[in-house]
C-alpha cells in the first residue's frame, strides 16, 4: 500500500476521533488500528512515524505509543 494511502487512512480515523477528548480520541484511534489493520499496514505506518511522521495528523502521532508495533518483516 502506498505511503499516501496509509497516511490518508490514519488521518481519516484521526479526523473522526478528534471529536472526542484528546486522550480518549488517541486511545480509540490506537484501538481501531490495532483491531482492524493487519501487521503489514501497521508496519508501514511505523515506517512513516519513524521517519518523522510527515503528513500525519497530531492525534496519529500521539496515539503511536498505544499502537502495536509489528515484528520487522523477514528479509
C-alpha positions as CSV (number, residue, x, y, z in Angstrom):
1,X,0.0,0.0,0.0
2,X,1.3,3.5,-0.8
3,X,2.6,5.9,1.9
4,X,-0.1,8.3,0.7
5,X,-2.9,5.8,1.3
6,X,-1.7,4.7,4.7
7,X,-1.3,8.4,5.7
8,X,-4.8,9.2,4.4
9,X,-6.4,6.2,6.2
10,X,-4.7,7.1,9.5
11,X,-5.7,10.7,9.1
12,X,-9.3,9.9,8.3
13,X,-9.6,7.9,11.5
14,X,-7.9,10.7,13.4
15,X,-10.4,13.3,12.0
16,X,-13.3,11.2,13.3
17,X,-11.6,10.7,16.7
18,X,-10.8,14.4,17.1
19,X,-14.4,15.0,18.1
20,X,-13.6,13.2,21.4
21,X,-11.5,14.5,24.3
22,X,-7.8,14.2,23.3
23,X,-6.8,11.2,25.4
24,X,-10.0,9.3,24.6
25,X,-9.6,10.0,20.9
26,X,-5.9,8.8,20.9
27,X,-6.9,5.6,22.7
28,X,-9.8,4.9,20.3
29,X,-7.6,5.6,17.3
30,X,-4.9,3.2,18.5
31,X,-7.6,0.6,19.3
32,X,-9.1,0.9,15.9
33,X,-5.7,0.5,14.2
34,X,-4.8,-2.4,16.5
35,X,-8.1,-4.2,15.8
36,X,-8.5,-3.6,12.1
37,X,-5.1,-3.0,10.5
38,X,-3.0,-6.0,9.6
39,X,0.6,-6.2,10.6
40,X,1.8,-5.1,7.2
41,X,-0.3,-1.9,7.4
42,X,0.9,-1.1,10.9
43,X,4.5,-1.8,9.8
44,X,4.0,0.8,7.0
45,X,2.5,3.3,9.5
46,X,5.5,2.9,11.8
47,X,7.9,3.4,8.9
48,X,6.2,6.8,8.4
49,X,6.2,7.6,12.1
50,X,9.9,6.5,12.4
51,X,10.8,8.9,9.5
52,X,9.3,11.8,11.4
53,X,5.5,11.4,10.8
54,X,5.3,13.8,7.8
55,X,1.7,14.3,6.8
56,X,0.2,12.6,9.8
57,X,-2.3,14.5,12.0
58,X,-1.0,15.1,15.5
59,X,-3.5,12.7,17.0
60,X,-2.0,9.8,15.0
61,X,1.4,10.7,16.3
62,X,0.1,11.0,19.9
63,X,-1.6,7.6,19.6
64,X,1.5,5.8,18.2
65,X,2.6,4.6,21.7
66,X,-0.5,2.6,22.1
67,X,-0.4,1.0,18.6
68,X,1.1,-2.4,18.5
69,X,4.4,-2.3,16.6
70,X,4.6,-5.5,14.4
71,X,7.8,-7.5,14.2
72,X,10.0,-6.5,11.4
73,X,9.4,-8.1,8.0
74,X,11.7,-11.1,7.2
75,X,14.4,-10.2,4.8
